[in-house]
Amino acid sequence: MPKLPGKIHNPAPFFLFILLCFSFIISATSGLTFSSDVAALKAFKAAIKPSSIKPYSCLGSWNFSNDPCSIPRAYFSCGLLCSGNRVTQLTLDPADSAGTLTPLISKLTQLVTLDLSTNKFSAPIPPLYSLTNLQTLLLRFNSFSGSIPPSLTALKSLETVDLSHNYLSGSLPNSWSSIGSLRRLDLSYNKLTGSLPKLLPNLIELVIKANYLSGLLYRTSFQGLTQLEVVELSENSFSGTLEAWFFLLPALQQVDLANNSFTRVDIWKHKNGNSDLVAVDLGFNRIEWYLPVNFAARRARAIVQVRRAGVATLRYWRT
């Protein structure tokens, strides 16, 4: 009987070839994690008090007998993401993990996101100079102390920084303006002092509530901030006159300057008569006179309450 064309009489070599291809794909996608990344992750976990690591938490699943970036993940079920053999995200769940942030975290040089929010990390934030790819830094609701590390101003890829609800002290870095990519900054509920330095040119949201900042709001601090939409600086000790240039910031939408020591507000009407401003709170300052009527002339409806005791409250709602 003649042989049928195309029929495979000995399938063993064919299946061996398929197996080799499959093995190559697996090895390419789940290669061993970069050694310095593994060392950094081990140091990171070692700096956490073992008694604070919950069995159900992300850290509780970290078992270094397995490769952190291996696929599928028998361990390391959450808390990190990898791209190839490099760790790119370190995101802990809010599990009250207590300890310090190891300086070896800087070995994770491909890190894009570092999120340790709502835990119990303490001590100063270590230098982060090597994290040049970092875009998101979220350390809110911890117990970090000391000053804001100057290394942050060297991270040119940063877009979002939230260090709120900690115990950070000292003044704001004067070189913040060098981070041209930063869009959102929240330093609320710390113990920061001093005045407001020159701010970042592409900032959209500036939130530094409940600190000990003081002095005047200078135009030079806000110069060039054409995209700034939100300014929340309530519960500080800013004083003097809130000058007219402030409300002429072109993208400004929401302002909260309540609970400060401002004594006067100067207002100029926008040249085209339009404004994006939708909410303003100037309550509990020392403004002892009626706010200018042209506040209400910006195609908005305003409710203004001023008491001789020095409390001024203003709310805007866009019509």
ZABADREN-448087 format. One record per residue (C-alpha): residue number from 1; residue in three letters; y, x, z. Coordinates in nm, 4 decimals. Layout:
REM ZABADREN-448087
(NUM; "Ala"; (Y; X; Z))
...
This chain:
REM ZABADREN-448087
(1; "Met"; (0.0000; 0.0000; 0.0000))
(2; "Pro"; (0.3355; 0.1540; -0.0973))
(3; "Lys"; (0.5862; 0.2475; 0.1767))
(4; "Leu"; (0.8768; 0.0105; 0.2199))
(5; "Pro"; (1.2074; 0.1885; 0.1618))
(6; "Gly"; (1.4229; 0.2427; 0.4657))
(7; "Lys"; (1.1471; 0.1768; 0.7169))
(8; "Ile"; (1.1414; 0.4134; 1.0161))
(9; "His"; (0.7800; 0.5198; 1.0829))
(10; "Asn"; (0.8567; 0.7495; 1.3768))
(11; "Pro"; (1.1424; 0.5991; 1.5850))
(12; "Ala"; (1.1379; 0.8702; 1.8562))
(13; "Pro"; (1.3960; 1.1064; 1.6939))
(14; "Phe"; (1.6262; 0.8114; 1.6185))
(15; "Phe"; (1.6230; 0.6833; 1.9759))
(16; "Leu"; (1.6700; 1.0384; 2.1074))
(17; "Phe"; (1.9831; 1.0671; 1.8945))
(18; "Ile"; (2.1189; 0.7370; 2.0301))
(19; "Leu"; (2.0466; 0.8506; 2.3867))
(20; "Leu"; (2.2339; 1.1768; 2.3330))
(21; "Cys"; (2.5368; 0.9921; 2.1905))
(22; "Phe"; (2.5378; 0.7515; 2.4846))
(23; "Ser"; (2.5143; 1.0400; 2.7313))
(24; "Phe"; (2.8058; 1.2134; 2.5620))
(25; "Ile"; (3.0215; 0.8982; 2.5900))
(26; "Ile"; (2.9358; 0.8556; 2.9582))
(27; "Ser"; (3.0117; 1.2185; 3.0392))
(28; "Ala"; (3.3402; 1.2001; 2.8528))
(29; "Thr"; (3.4579; 0.8899; 3.0389))
(30; "Ser"; (3.3286; 0.9756; 3.3855))
(31; "Gly"; (3.3658; 1.3493; 3.4065))
(32; "Leu"; (3.4090; 1.5247; 3.7368))
(33; "Thr"; (3.7448; 1.4698; 3.9009))
(34; "Phe"; (3.9811; 1.7670; 3.8819))
(35; "Ser"; (3.8967; 1.9919; 4.1778))
(36; "Ser"; (4.2520; 2.0066; 4.3174))
(37; "Asp"; (4.2685; 1.6263; 4.3068))
(38; "Val"; (3.9481; 1.6017; 4.5096))
(39; "Ala"; (4.0830; 1.8532; 4.7624))
(40; "Ala"; (4.4062; 1.6529; 4.7924))
(41; "Leu"; (4.2178; 1.3258; 4.8469))
(42; "Lys"; (3.9990; 1.4848; 5.1132))
(43; "Ala"; (4.3071; 1.6213; 5.2903))
(44; "Phe"; (4.4782; 1.2833; 5.2594))
(45; "Lys"; (4.1901; 1.1036; 5.4316))
(46; "Ala"; (4.1493; 1.3801; 5.6914))
(47; "Ala"; (4.5132; 1.3263; 5.7987))
(48; "Ile"; (4.4344; 0.9628; 5.8876))
(49; "Lys"; (4.3036; 0.8906; 6.2375))
(50; "Pro"; (3.9354; 0.7963; 6.1922))
(51; "Ser"; (3.9631; 0.5217; 6.4534))
(52; "Ser"; (4.2312; 0.3495; 6.2425))
(53; "Ile"; (4.0225; 0.3361; 5.9234))
(54; "Lys"; (3.8779; -0.0142; 5.8956))
(55; "Pro"; (3.5314; -0.0412; 5.7356))
(56; "Tyr"; (3.6630; -0.3088; 5.4978))
(57; "Ser"; (3.9692; -0.1057; 5.3914))
(58; "Cys"; (4.0101; 0.1039; 5.0797))
(59; "Leu"; (3.9890; 0.4245; 5.2832))
(60; "Gly"; (3.6700; 0.2909; 5.4415))
(61; "Ser"; (3.5056; 0.2966; 5.0987))
(62; "Trp"; (3.5948; 0.6580; 5.0255))
(63; "Asn"; (3.2764; 0.8651; 5.0372))
(64; "Phe"; (3.3083; 1.2126; 4.8903))
(65; "Ser"; (2.9363; 1.2410; 4.8232))
(66; "Asn"; (3.0399; 1.0546; 4.5088))
(67; "Asp"; (3.2936; 1.1675; 4.2519))
(68; "Pro"; (3.6231; 0.9756; 4.2996))
(69; "Cys"; (3.6799; 0.9129; 3.9275))
(70; "Ser"; (3.3149; 0.8490; 3.8346))
(71; "Ile"; (3.2197; 0.5372; 3.6411))
(72; "Pro"; (3.0802; 0.3071; 3.7649))
(73; "Arg"; (3.2256; 0.3518; 4.1139))
(74; "Ala"; (2.9669; 0.3126; 4.3858))
(75; "Tyr"; (3.2317; 0.4292; 4.6320))
(76; "Phe"; (3.6100; 0.4570; 4.6043))
(77; "Ser"; (3.6043; 0.0862; 4.5242))
(78; "Cys"; (3.9813; 0.0598; 4.5720))
(79; "Gly"; (4.2817; 0.2684; 4.6640))
(80; "Leu"; (4.3011; 0.4880; 4.3567))
(81; "Leu"; (4.2969; 0.4818; 3.9795))
(82; "Cys"; (4.2142; 0.7635; 3.7410))
(83; "Ser"; (4.2933; 0.8541; 3.3847))
(84; "Gly"; (4.0081; 1.0710; 3.2646))
(85; "Asn"; (3.9453; 1.3200; 3.5442))
(86; "Arg"; (4.2923; 1.2969; 3.7030))
(87; "Val"; (4.4098; 1.0642; 3.9785))
(88; "Thr"; (4.7141; 0.8660; 3.8616))
(89; "Gln"; (4.7531; 0.5974; 4.1306))
(90; "Leu"; (4.7085; 0.6079; 4.5067))
(91; "Thr"; (4.7581; 0.2590; 4.6474))
(92; "Leu"; (4.6354; 0.1734; 4.9950))
(93; "Asp"; (4.5841; -0.1784; 5.1209))
(94; "Pro"; (4.7866; -0.2898; 5.4292))
(95; "Ala"; (4.5215; -0.2059; 5.6891))
(96; "Asp"; (4.7250; -0.0340; 5.9649))
(97; "Ser"; (4.5891; 0.3081; 5.8732))
(98; "Ala"; (4.7593; 0.5548; 6.1085))
(99; "Gly"; (4.8255; 0.9233; 6.0557))
(100; "Thr"; (5.0499; 1.1568; 5.8595))
(101; "Leu"; (5.1020; 1.2153; 5.4906))
(102; "Thr"; (4.9497; 1.5544; 5.4113))
(103; "Pro"; (5.1629; 1.8057; 5.2145))
(104; "Leu"; (4.8575; 1.8510; 4.9907))
(105; "Ile"; (4.9440; 1.5156; 4.8354))
(106; "Ser"; (5.1612; 1.7264; 4.6035))
(107; "Lys"; (4.8409; 1.8564; 4.4415))
(108; "Leu"; (4.8002; 1.5169; 4.2708))
(109; "Thr"; (5.0294; 1.6325; 3.9926))
(110; "Gln"; (4.9421; 1.3440; 3.7569))
(111; "Leu"; (5.0242; 1.0779; 4.0147))
(112; "Val"; (5.2329; 0.7930; 3.8713))
(113; "Thr"; (5.2227; 0.5529; 4.1692))
(114; "Leu"; (5.2109; 0.6289; 4.5414))
(115; "Asp"; (5.2003; 0.3127; 4.7525))
(116; "Leu"; (5.1246; 0.3377; 5.1254))
(117; "Ser"; (5.3139; 0.0236; 5.2239))
(118; "Thr"; (5.2496; -0.1636; 5.5489))
(119; "Asn"; (5.0483; 0.0945; 5.7362))
(120; "Lys"; (5.1234; 0.3240; 6.0299))
(121; "Phe"; (5.2069; 0.6594; 5.8760))
(122; "Ser"; (5.4393; 0.8673; 6.0917))
(123; "Ala"; (5.6138; 1.2080; 6.1003))
(124; "Pro"; (5.8416; 1.3346; 5.8196))
(125; "Ile"; (5.7690; 1.2735; 5.4522))
(126; "Pro"; (5.6427; 1.6072; 5.3123))
(127; "Pro"; (5.7954; 1.7806; 5.0080))
(128; "Leu"; (5.6890; 1.6153; 4.6827))
(129; "Tyr"; (5.8297; 1.8613; 4.4286))
(130; "Ser"; (5.5065; 1.8812; 4.2271))
(131; "Leu"; (5.4811; 1.5065; 4.1618))
(132; "Thr"; (5.6875; 1.5282; 3.8451))
(133; "Asn"; (5.5114; 1.2274; 3.6863))
(134; "Leu"; (5.5735; 0.9966; 3.9817))
(135; "Gln"; (5.7437; 0.6709; 3.8786))
(136; "Thr"; (5.6880; 0.4440; 4.1815))
(137; "Leu"; (5.7146; 0.5521; 4.5471))
(138; "Leu"; (5.6522; 0.2757; 4.8027))
(139; "Leu"; (5.6385; 0.3844; 5.1676))
(140; "Arg"; (5.7918; 0.0722; 5.3246))
(141; "Phe"; (5.6849; -0.0691; 5.6617))
(142; "Asn"; (5.5570; 0.2538; 5.8159))
(143; "Ser"; (5.6903; 0.4854; 6.0862))
(144; "Phe"; (5.8093; 0.7831; 5.8824))
(145; "Ser"; (6.0839; 0.9808; 6.0554))
(146; "Gly"; (6.3142; 1.2713; 5.9765))
(147; "Ser"; (6.5457; 1.2913; 5.6786))
(148; "Ile"; (6.4935; 1.1741; 5.3214))
(149; "Pro"; (6.3204; 1.4731; 5.1599))
(150; "Pro"; (6.5476; 1.6556; 4.9137))
(151; "Ser"; (6.2458; 1.6933; 4.6862))
(152; "Leu"; (6.2834; 1.3294; 4.5810))
(153; "Thr"; (6.5950; 1.4151; 4.3848))
(154; "Ala"; (6.3896; 1.6597; 4.1770))
(155; "Leu"; (6.1499; 1.3890; 4.0554))
(156; "Lys"; (6.3069; 1.2961; 3.7238))
(157; "Ser"; (6.0527; 1.0230; 3.6372))
(158; "Leu"; (6.1157; 0.8078; 3.9460))
(159; "Glu"; (6.2016; 0.4456; 3.8651))
(160; "Thr"; (6.1427; 0.2667; 4.1975))
(161; "Val"; (6.1814; 0.4020; 4.5523))
(162; "Asp"; (6.1265; 0.1840; 4.8607))
(163; "Leu"; (6.1422; 0.3636; 5.1957))
(164; "Ser"; (6.2593; 0.0604; 5.3929))
(165; "His"; (6.1477; -0.0277; 5.7457))
(166; "Asn"; (6.0892; 0.3246; 5.8733))
(167; "Tyr"; (6.2748; 0.5570; 6.1127))
(168; "Leu"; (6.4446; 0.7837; 5.8621))
(169; "Ser"; (6.7680; 0.9455; 5.9782))
(170; "Gly"; (7.0412; 1.1753; 5.8506))
(171; "Ser"; (7.2653; 1.1257; 5.5501))
(172; "Leu"; (7.1874; 1.0190; 5.1956))
(173; "Pro"; (7.1232; 1.3103; 4.9556))
(174; "Asn"; (7.4304; 1.4011; 4.7504))
(175; "Ser"; (7.2122; 1.4756; 4.4500))
(176; "Trp"; (7.0740; 1.1215; 4.4081))
(177; "Ser"; (7.2727; 1.0918; 4.0877))
(178; "Ser"; (7.0485; 1.3526; 3.9245))
(179; "Ile"; (6.7591; 1.1027; 3.9034))
(180; "Gly"; (6.8695; 0.9342; 3.5851))
(181; "Ser"; (6.5571; 0.7174; 3.5610))
(182; "Leu"; (6.5840; 0.5472; 3.9031))
(183; "Arg"; (6.6368; 0.1716; 3.8719))
(184; "Arg"; (6.5595; 0.0311; 4.2163))
(185; "Leu"; (6.6360; 0.1907; 4.5541))
(186; "Asp"; (6.5642; 0.0299; 4.8930))
(187; "Leu"; (6.6355; 0.2269; 5.2120))
(188; "Ser"; (6.6929; -0.0706; 5.4421))
(189; "Tyr"; (6.6131; -0.0788; 5.8121))
(190; "Asn"; (6.6261; 0.2896; 5.8876))
(191; "Lys"; (6.8707; 0.5031; 6.0891))
(192; "Leu"; (7.0679; 0.6590; 5.8068))
(193; "Thr"; (7.4255; 0.7720; 5.8710))
(194; "Gly"; (7.7263; 0.8957; 5.6780))
(195; "Ser"; (7.8969; 0.7592; 5.3687))
(196; "Leu"; (7.7700; 0.6444; 5.0319))
(197; "Pro"; (7.7399; 0.9371; 4.7867))
(198; "Lys"; (7.7642; 0.9268; 4.4080))
(199; "Leu"; (7.4983; 0.6793; 4.2956))
(200; "Leu"; (7.2471; 0.6900; 4.0158))
(201; "Pro"; (7.3763; 0.5992; 3.6686))
(202; "Asn"; (7.0956; 0.3587; 3.5663))
(203; "Leu"; (7.0583; 0.1822; 3.8995))
(204; "Ile"; (6.9943; -0.1933; 3.8847))
(205; "Glu"; (6.9287; -0.2693; 4.2527))
(206; "Leu"; (7.0874; -0.0891; 4.5487))
(207; "Val"; (6.9585; -0.2124; 4.8857))
(208; "Ile"; (7.0477; -0.0198; 5.2027))
(209; "Lys"; (7.0753; -0.2889; 5.4695))
(210; "Ala"; (7.0673; -0.2381; 5.8458))
(211; "Asn"; (7.1508; 0.1310; 5.8814))
(212; "Tyr"; (7.4479; 0.3190; 6.0294))
(213; "Leu"; (7.6374; 0.3944; 5.7099))
(214; "Ser"; (8.0147; 0.3989; 5.7432))
(215; "Gly"; (8.3429; 0.4726; 5.5709))
(216; "Leu"; (8.4987; 0.3224; 5.2599))
(217; "Leu"; (8.3271; 0.2141; 4.9416))
(218; "Tyr"; (8.4741; 0.4588; 4.6910))
(219; "Arg"; (8.4992; 0.3904; 4.3217))
(220; "Thr"; (8.3597; 0.7361; 4.2461))
(221; "Ser"; (8.0302; 0.6356; 4.4123))
(222; "Phe"; (7.9838; 0.3488; 4.1654))
(223; "Gln"; (8.1388; 0.5083; 3.8593))
(224; "Gly"; (7.9351; 0.4551; 3.5425))
(225; "Leu"; (7.6982; 0.1994; 3.6964))
(226; "Thr"; (7.7116; -0.0433; 3.4071))
(227; "Gln"; (7.3684; -0.1941; 3.4803))
(228; "Leu"; (7.4051; -0.2524; 3.8552))
(229; "Glu"; (7.3115; -0.6137; 3.9342))
(230; "Val"; (7.2338; -0.6197; 4.3079))
(231; "Val"; (7.4244; -0.4537; 4.5952))
(232; "Glu"; (7.3001; -0.5238; 4.9470))
(233; "Leu"; (7.4728; -0.3125; 5.2128))
(234; "Ser"; (7.4886; -0.5614; 5.5009))
(235; "Glu"; (7.4549; -0.4623; 5.8658))
(236; "Asn"; (7.6256; -0.1253; 5.8385))
(237; "Ser"; (7.9708; -0.0038; 5.9451))
(238; "Phe"; (8.1596; 0.0094; 5.6151))
(239; "Ser"; (8.5306; -0.0525; 5.6659))
(240; "Gly"; (8.8705; -0.0752; 5.5026))
(241; "Thr"; (8.9567; -0.2625; 5.1846))
(242; "Leu"; (8.6977; -0.3785; 4.9359))
(243; "Glu"; (8.9000; -0.2903; 4.6278))
(244; "Ala"; (8.9272; -0.4921; 4.3096))
(245; "Trp"; (8.7249; -0.2530; 4.0921))
(246; "Phe"; (8.4083; -0.3437; 4.2867))
(247; "Phe"; (8.3887; -0.7006; 4.1567))
(248; "Leu"; (8.4633; -0.5792; 3.8040))
(249; "Leu"; (8.1316; -0.3938; 3.7782))
(250; "Pro"; (8.0105; -0.5424; 3.4479))
(251; "Ala"; (7.6547; -0.6457; 3.5403))
(252; "Leu"; (7.7087; -0.7400; 3.9054))
(253; "Gln"; (7.5260; -1.0590; 4.0063))
(254; "Gln"; (7.4446; -1.0501; 4.3777))
(255; "Val"; (7.6461; -0.8924; 4.6623))
(256; "Asp"; (7.5667; -0.8878; 5.0338))
(257; "Leu"; (7.8211; -0.6965; 5.2433))
(258; "Ala"; (7.7950; -0.9120; 5.5555))
(259; "Asn"; (7.8087; -0.7663; 5.9058))
(260; "Asn"; (8.0338; -0.4716; 5.8320))
(261; "Ser"; (8.3958; -0.3948; 5.9267))
(262; "Phe"; (8.5843; -0.4713; 5.6046))
(263; "Thr"; (8.9397; -0.5904; 5.6712))
(264; "Arg"; (9.0589; -0.6881; 5.3242))
(265; "Val"; (8.9247; -0.7923; 4.9824))
(266; "Asp"; (9.1224; -0.7398; 4.6618))
(267; "Ile"; (9.0195; -0.9387; 4.3564))
(268; "Trp"; (9.1172; -0.9062; 3.9916))
(269; "Lys"; (9.0144; -1.1574; 3.7323))
(270; "His"; (8.7847; -1.0338; 3.4558))
(271; "Lys"; (8.9700; -0.9722; 3.1305))
(272; "Asn"; (8.7564; -1.2227; 2.9393))
(273; "Gly"; (8.7449; -1.4661; 3.2307))
(274; "Asn"; (8.3661; -1.4377; 3.2585))
(275; "Ser"; (8.1487; -1.2923; 3.5316))
(276; "Asp"; (7.7743; -1.2712; 3.5978))
(277; "Leu"; (7.8368; -1.2965; 3.9711))
(278; "Val"; (7.6205; -1.5695; 4.1291))
(279; "Ala"; (7.6122; -1.4882; 4.5024))
(280; "Val"; (7.8471; -1.3081; 4.7420))
(281; "Asp"; (7.8189; -1.2790; 5.1193))
(282; "Leu"; (8.1081; -1.1251; 5.3118))
(283; "Gly"; (8.0303; -1.2950; 5.6402))
(284; "Phe"; (8.0937; -1.1381; 5.9807))
(285; "Asn"; (8.3480; -0.8787; 5.8758))
(286; "Arg"; (8.7071; -0.8405; 6.0026))
(287; "Ile"; (8.8774; -1.0217; 5.7201))
(288; "Glu"; (9.1485; -1.2214; 5.8951))
(289; "Trp"; (9.3036; -1.3900; 5.5954))
(290; "Tyr"; (9.2022; -1.6273; 5.3182))
(291; "Leu"; (9.0125; -1.4752; 5.0303))
(292; "Pro"; (9.2026; -1.4767; 4.6985))
(293; "Val"; (9.1877; -1.8021; 4.5047))
(294; "Asn"; (9.0954; -1.6238; 4.1823))
(295; "Phe"; (8.7515; -1.5672; 4.3334))
(296; "Ala"; (8.6951; -1.9308; 4.2378))
(297; "Ala"; (8.8402; -1.8867; 3.8894))
(298; "Arg"; (8.5373; -1.7077; 3.7462))
(299; "Arg"; (8.3566; -2.0053; 3.5998))
(300; "Ala"; (8.1852; -2.0407; 3.9368))
(301; "Arg"; (8.2005; -2.2858; 4.2256))
(302; "Ala"; (8.2761; -2.1175; 4.5580))
(303; "Ile"; (8.2529; -2.2282; 4.9176))
(304; "Val"; (8.4766; -2.0121; 5.1370))
(305; "Gln"; (8.4938; -2.0187; 5.5125))
(306; "Val"; (8.7382; -1.7907; 5.6965))
(307; "Arg"; (8.7916; -1.7998; 6.0703))
(308; "Arg"; (9.0644; -1.6253; 6.2654))
(309; "Ala"; (8.7941; -1.4547; 6.4657))
(310; "Gly"; (8.7445; -1.2284; 6.1704))
(311; "Val"; (8.4432; -1.3939; 6.0105))
(312; "Ala"; (8.4489; -1.4513; 5.6370))
(313; "Thr"; (8.1615; -1.6152; 5.4556))
(314; "Leu"; (8.1559; -1.6611; 5.0807))
(315; "Arg"; (7.8841; -1.8090; 4.8660))
(316; "Tyr"; (7.8867; -1.8382; 4.4873))
(317; "Trp"; (7.6755; -2.0649; 4.2743))
(318; "Arg"; (7.6996; -2.0354; 3.9002))
(319; "Thr"; (7.7874; -2.3557; 3.7150))
